[in-house]
Each structure stands twice: as structure tokens, then as C-alpha cells.
Amino acid sequence: MDDAGYLTMSAKELNRLEILGRALERRQTQAQAAEQLGLGIRQVERLCRQLRIEGPRGLVSKKRGRTRNRKLPNELHERALELVASRYSDFGPTLAAEKLREVHDVAVSVETLRRWMIDAELWVPRSQRRRVHQPRRRRSCVGELIQIDGCDHEWFEERAPRCTLLVYVDDATSRLMELRFVSSESTFSYFAATRTYLERHGKPVAFYSDQASIFRVNATEPRKTEGVTQFNRALSELNIDIICASTPQAKGRVERAHLTLQDRLVKELRLQGISTIEVANAYAPSFIAIYNERFGKEPLSDHDVHRPVRDDEDLSRIFSWQENRKISKELAVHYRGNQYLIDPSSKTMGLRGRMCRVYADSDGRVEIRHGSRSLPFQAFNRLRRVTQADVVSNKRLGAVLATIQADQRERDHERLSSPKIPLREKRQIRAARARADAPQADF
């Protein structure tokens, strides 16, 4: 009862008043009232007795308006907020609670301090910290900024395995500049797509990508030899900048292009009867022309800032995997578990202990150079046992697993064909292959 003589009741108490009132008026039984309220019969009898004696006041909780037994003192509340506001204003509740306990001997639980900081507007809950991504103006010229990204999708539907499409979109016009189907995102796949792009359009000012390990070294403390990625190194040699976006919304043009391509390109591949990566890459230029005519925008400036590739820029060498290695006293170079023996001669004997550079192509071809001179060598093959697993990027996991499965099938086929393998072991191999080939149920 407040000062004006009104009785305050919650919605739950008003509902109880209505149902118990019908029970007192014998319009329904107390058992029916207990079932409606989700209470026991004895509890309903007690409530009905209170309602008969005290009226509606008997249904009001006696705890209302009383201080909680476990409520912390107001002095502690004010002390904690004063310390947080003066010394730990940019701290989160967890770290602030730790500092209050360690430094100031103020023991407050994290959730209690979180509630206090929210009420005092010293902390904004994560659910309310919604970042606003406002639209960004387009670049003015073609080739000023090219957004690149890979999209893993069922491009051939059920006709072929899942693969990845590398997409290059011009920021000024939203035009597709390059499409390339690959088995997975990798440095060599981006090497091939970028080389094709440069041969068709020239060198842009900058590429705009995500923060994948292909474009950015994500290690907190990278080694000296891993300060830049191979893709960064290649673009640096071509005087092309690369910018890594902090959010997917920042490179929205290529992200929205993915959605359009997943709809239109999939259907076009189906109509054309294309189900292989090679044929799809041959069809890509035709689709790019149709797409750009439909969705391309006119740039603000007619100036094309693409630069031609110079004659001294060897794209084959630039777009190769390059690592520095030291030539041993035996004129040997160790690279990725292999050993290469440099042919001894009067010109190579003086290179012992010096650094050389190893160039590796996607097809496995290796070249060793010292400065501008190519060194003749012989590969020294020796069997070795793999003692450490290779680190595989998440985006390449599907392709790596497919390669492993193909290798396992080939080894199983060799064992099944060998007359030295016992019949029992062959049966086990066939049973394991049958289980692996069986369709998996979706749960």
C-alpha cells in the first residue's frame, strides 16, 4: 500500500487473484485452480485462506520493499565505482574486479561489478556494442583498388567436387576483372590468377583482401624469414600495394559479388554443361563480359590507372615460391626436406657458406640462383620418415583431405593387387573402403 492508499500488485499476483477469486466463489474447484497456477493443493488452500482473511493484500509478496539479506553495503558499492571511474575506466569488468581485489582489497564478484558498471554507464554490454558499417565512396578510377577474395561453393552442384572461385572486382565500377576456378585457396592459385590479371589489364594501384595467411603474416612474433608472405613479396617486386580489410563489410563489393555469382554462375555452368575446372576457366571470360554489361557501373573518372608490365619484370620468376638458403661446405642446399647438390666447379667452389635463393614453381620445378646467376645442381633423393605434420591452412583443408584420400585409395589398390598380402587383410581393406564410401547420414 503506497501513500495514496493504492495497492501495488504484479501481473502474476493479479492472475492469482482472479483464479483464486473464482475458487472462493465456488465457480471452480481448488484443484482446478492449482492446475492453472502450477501450484500444489495445499499451497492453493493457504492462498485462499489468506485471500479470505486479508483480501487482495494477502496475495502480495511480503518481501516487496525489503532489503535483500545478501545485499552488499552501499559504501562498498560507492568505493568500487569510484575506483573504477578514476583508475580503471577503460577496463572490462573481469580485469577491473581482479585489480580491485589485488590492489585495493575490494572483493566484488565479476557479475556484480558488471551490473554496477552498466548501471553507472561505465561499461557497455557486448549486445549493445553494435558496430555501424557506413557505406564508403567508390574509388574514382578503374584499377585504383581491386578487391580480391575466394569463395568456396558447390559451383558444379553434384556434377563435380566442391571447389573455390577466386574473384577480382574493381572497386570503382563493380566489374569482374578476373575469375579463376581452383581446387582451394593457396599462394600458387593466387599467383596464377594474379598473373593472368596482369597480362590482361596491367598492374593496378592496390589489391584489397581479407586477413588470410596468404596475404598477411598473422603470427604475433614471426620469424625474420617470415615477415612478409610470398604474395606480398611478389606484389612488392611489381610495385603493387596490398591492403587487408579488418571486416568483411569493408570489402562489400566482392562479398556481394559472391552472392550474385552463387546464383547466376552456378546456373550458367549447369546450362552450359560444364563440370570441370579447366572448362569453367575457359568459359569465365564470356561470363565476365555478360556480368559486366549487366552489373558494371561507370567510373567517376575515365582515366585507367593500370600500368603495363615492364619487360624486365619476369612474371614467371616473380610468381614463384622464393626462399633464401645457405650453401653448405659440401655445396649442398637443403630445402623442404630435400637436398640439392650444386655441381662443383671453379665458379661454384667460392660460394660455400654464402646465401642463395631457391625458386619453386607449382609443378615442383626448383631453380637455385646466386644473384642473377643460375646454379647447376643435382637432386639428392633420400628416403626420410616424416616426423612432423604439415601445417595446413583452414581454407586448404578440403583439398588436402581429398589428396590424402586419393593417396590412400592408391595404396589400398596396390596392397589388394599384391599376392603377398594375406586374404584376411585384403578383406579388412575392402570392408574399410566400403564403410568410407557409404553415404553419411545427416543429423
PyMOL commands that set and color helices and strands:
alter all, ss='L'
color gray80, all
select helices_A, chain A and resi 11-24+30-37+41-59+74-87+93-103+110-119+126-128+157-159+187-201+224-226+230-237+248-272+277-295+315-318+349-351+394-417+423-437
alter helices_A, ss='H'
color red, helices_A
select strands_A, chain A and resi 146-153+163-170+176-182+206-209+241-244+321-326+332-335+338-342+355-360+366-370+373-374+377-380
alter strands_A, ss='S'
color yellow, strands_A
deselect
rebuild
show_as cartoon
